[in-house]
Amino acid sequence: MPNAAERFRTTPDAPERRTAKATAALQAIRSSRIEDYAELRRLGVGIHDAARRLGLSKRTVERYRSQLNKQGRDQ
């Protein structure tokens, strides 16, 4: 069985940090999903149904809802 030093040597390198362009793209996708969620809520779709339709977890929807509440935009 390898000792800690041997295991450490075989550990792959940490992934590189995201570039600014990749981060901006991910932020745009997230912003789009938040807008999709807000639109479903404006149409009267329930929180859990909106999450299901968008393929999001309840926790993610709660974060989106909190963000929209801070902006005064959630129903």
C-alpha angles and dihedrals in degrees: 000000000000119000123233094270092054092048090050092054092055095048110112119244117271114264116264119257118264117264119242089251093054091047091051091050092051091048090052091051091049092048090051092052091050089052090048089051091048091050092051090050090050088053089056099255113152122247096251093044091049090052091050093048092050094043092241131139122247089248092055091049090050089053091049090047091050091050092049091047090055087054091045092241107113121093 
